[in-house]
Amino acid sequence: MDPDEPQTTTAKTTKTRPSSEQAGLREFLDYQRDSLINKTKGLSEAEARLTPTASSLCLLSLLKHSATWERRWFQVILAGRSSPDHWPEVQSKEDDSTFQLTNLDTIESVVADYREQISASNEILSTLDIDAPCAWPDMADQNLRFVALHMIEETARHAGHTDIIRESIDGAQGR
């Protein structure tokens, strides 16, 4: 095998050898993010809100939650920006408040917000050094690498949830 040839993984997550650690982290994270978004394609608003499993989760609430934590982890914890929900100074008493939908939440609006947060996260991921420490004092001992790996883990977990929910709704499988 030629070491200069692009490599394909059997996990269907990357198609080429990333040019850097950051590029690799972003490629794996983007694959999981796309999986979340793709699970809403072809569904009605009502179907995106269905909770067909034992869990109270639905596709739309998982996307909304993921958008919130993209912002919190990359923009607030890592880059030190302020948060529109004033997190972490003001926190909801309900642990799962980031999953709660309003009547104004639609597939289009939630996906648009998620894409906006992804864009901001990717800008941070591509401009900071991989060892850049988190700006949030409680996480100052962690860095961009930790945040990216944590977000891959968390996003993949939710992508698995969406797989089960979507299959329960209409039998659709796959990415």
C-alpha positions as semicolon CSV with decimal commas, in nm:
position;residue;x (nm);y (nm);z (nm)
1;M;0,000;0,000;0,000
2;D;0,136;0,340;-0,102
3;P;0,147;0,568;0,207
4;D;0,076;0,872;-0,014
5;E;-0,248;0,726;-0,150
6;P;-0,571;0,858;0,006
7;Q;-0,715;0,603;0,246
8;T;-1,075;0,491;0,284
9;T;-1,198;0,367;0,620
10;T;-1,445;0,086;0,658
11;A;-1,649;0,299;0,899
12;K;-1,768;0,517;0,608
13;T;-1,674;0,832;0,794
14;T;-1,370;0,958;0,607
15;K;-1,268;0,925;0,245
16;T;-0,919;1,068;0,255
17;R;-0,631;1,097;0,491
18;P;-0,691;1,426;0,675
19;S;-0,422;1,690;0,628
20;S;-0,407;1,761;1,003
21;E;-0,545;1,646;1,334
22;Q;-0,795;1,931;1,326
23;A;-0,908;1,839;0,975
24;G;-0,959;1,479;1,087
25;L;-1,157;1,580;1,394
26;R;-1,375;1,808;1,183
27;E;-1,431;1,539;0,919
28;F;-1,549;1,287;1,179
29;L;-1,764;1,548;1,354
30;D;-1,918;1,670;1,028
31;Y;-2,014;1,315;0,936
32;Q;-2,207;1,278;1,262
33;R;-2,366;1,622;1,230
34;D;-2,484;1,541;0,877
35;S;-2,632;1,215;1,006
36;L;-2,845;1,409;1,256
37;I;-2,969;1,655;0,994
38;N;-3,037;1,387;0,733
39;K;-3,274;1,202;0,964
40;T;-3,530;1,486;0,927
41;K;-3,534;1,477;0,546
42;G;-3,868;1,384;0,398
43;L;-4,058;1,410;0,726
44;S;-4,353;1,629;0,810
45;E;-4,335;1,868;1,105
46;A;-4,556;1,632;1,304
47;E;-4,335;1,331;1,226
48;A;-4,022;1,523;1,335
49;R;-4,190;1,570;1,676
50;L;-4,296;1,209;1,723
51;T;-4,161;1,019;2,024
52;P;-4,209;0,661;1,903
53;T;-3,973;0,496;2,152
54;A;-3,971;0,458;2,531
55;S;-3,773;0,784;2,545
56;S;-3,928;1,131;2,536
57;L;-3,682;1,229;2,260
58;C;-3,785;1,322;1,909
59;L;-3,576;1,406;1,602
60;L;-3,639;1,779;1,629
61;S;-3,555;1,796;2,000
62;L;-3,226;1,611;1,942
63;L;-3,129;1,864;1,674
64;K;-3,224;2,157;1,897
65;H;-3,023;2,012;2,186
66;S;-2,725;1,951;1,957
67;A;-2,732;2,312;1,830
68;T;-2,734;2,442;2,187
69;W;-2,436;2,233;2,288
70;E;-2,239;2,312;1,971
71;R;-2,269;2,677;2,078
72;R;-2,192;2,610;2,442
73;W;-1,891;2,384;2,390
74;F;-1,717;2,566;2,105
75;Q;-1,825;2,927;2,146
76;V;-1,870;2,962;2,523
77;I;-1,649;2,700;2,690
78;L;-1,367;2,698;2,436
79;A;-1,366;3,045;2,278
80;G;-1,505;3,243;2,574
81;R;-1,793;3,410;2,390
82;S;-2,117;3,504;2,562
83;S;-2,423;3,289;2,518
84;P;-2,768;3,422;2,421
85;D;-2,922;3,209;2,696
86;H;-2,666;3,348;2,943
87;W;-2,533;3,000;3,007
88;P;-2,356;2,905;3,235
89;E;-2,450;3,190;3,471
90;V;-2,822;3,121;3,429
91;Q;-2,918;2,757;3,405
92;S;-3,257;2,596;3,386
93;K;-3,367;2,390;3,682
94;E;-3,460;2,118;3,434
95;D;-3,163;1,918;3,316
96;D;-3,323;1,843;2,980
97;S;-3,440;2,195;2,897
98;T;-3,224;2,201;2,584
99;F;-3,450;1,930;2,438
100;Q;-3,771;2,129;2,489
101;L;-3,945;2,250;2,175
102;T;-4,166;2,552;2,132
103;N;-4,446;2,608;1,883
104;L;-4,203;2,823;1,682
105;D;-3,956;2,537;1,632
106;T;-3,980;2,387;1,285
107;I;-3,754;2,151;1,094
108;E;-3,637;2,447;0,887
109;S;-3,567;2,677;1,183
110;V;-3,397;2,415;1,401
111;V;-3,180;2,285;1,115
112;A;-3,088;2,645;1,023
113;D;-2,984;2,716;1,384
114;Y;-2,787;2,393;1,401
115;R;-2,607;2,478;1,073
116;E;-2,530;2,826;1,209
117;Q;-2,378;2,679;1,525
118;I;-2,183;2,424;1,319
119;S;-2,042;2,704;1,105
120;A;-1,929;2,898;1,413
121;S;-1,783;2,580;1,566
122;N;-1,593;2,497;1,248
123;E;-1,451;2,849;1,231
124;I;-1,320;2,808;1,586
125;L;-1,193;2,458;1,511
126;S;-1,000;2,580;1,208
127;T;-0,849;2,894;1,362
128;L;-0,744;2,790;1,712
129;D;-0,444;2,575;1,786
130;I;-0,533;2,215;1,871
131;D;-0,381;2,266;2,218
132;A;-0,557;2,600;2,281
133;P;-0,702;2,588;2,633
134;C;-1,069;2,639;2,704
135;A;-1,151;2,998;2,801
136;W;-1,417;2,898;3,055
137;P;-1,232;2,885;3,391
138;D;-1,394;2,559;3,504
139;M;-1,258;2,387;3,192
140;A;-0,925;2,572;3,156
141;D;-0,735;2,245;3,196
142;Q;-0,895;2,115;2,873
143;N;-0,831;2,221;2,515
144;L;-0,970;2,229;2,162
145;R;-0,875;1,863;2,108
146;F;-1,081;1,761;2,414
147;V;-1,382;1,968;2,302
148;A;-1,373;1,827;1,948
149;L;-1,342;1,469;2,073
150;H;-1,621;1,523;2,325
151;M;-1,846;1,666;2,054
152;I;-1,775;1,371;1,824
153;E;-1,873;1,137;2,108
154;E;-2,186;1,332;2,199
155;T;-2,302;1,389;1,841
156;A;-2,248;1,023;1,753
157;R;-2,455;0,921;2,056
158;H;-2,741;1,141;1,939
159;A;-2,702;1,020;1,579
160;G;-2,765;0,671;1,716
161;H;-3,077;0,796;1,891
162;T;-3,200;0,949;1,563
163;D;-3,137;0,621;1,380
164;I;-3,371;0,438;1,616
165;I;-3,634;0,713;1,617
166;R;-3,641;0,750;1,237
167;E;-3,663;0,374;1,185
168;S;-3,951;0,364;1,435
169;I;-4,134;0,639;1,246
170;D;-4,120;0,507;0,892
171;G;-3,870;0,224;0,869
172;A;-3,603;0,442;0,704
173;Q;-3,250;0,321;0,766
174;G;-2,905;0,449;0,686
175;R;-2,738;0,782;0,690
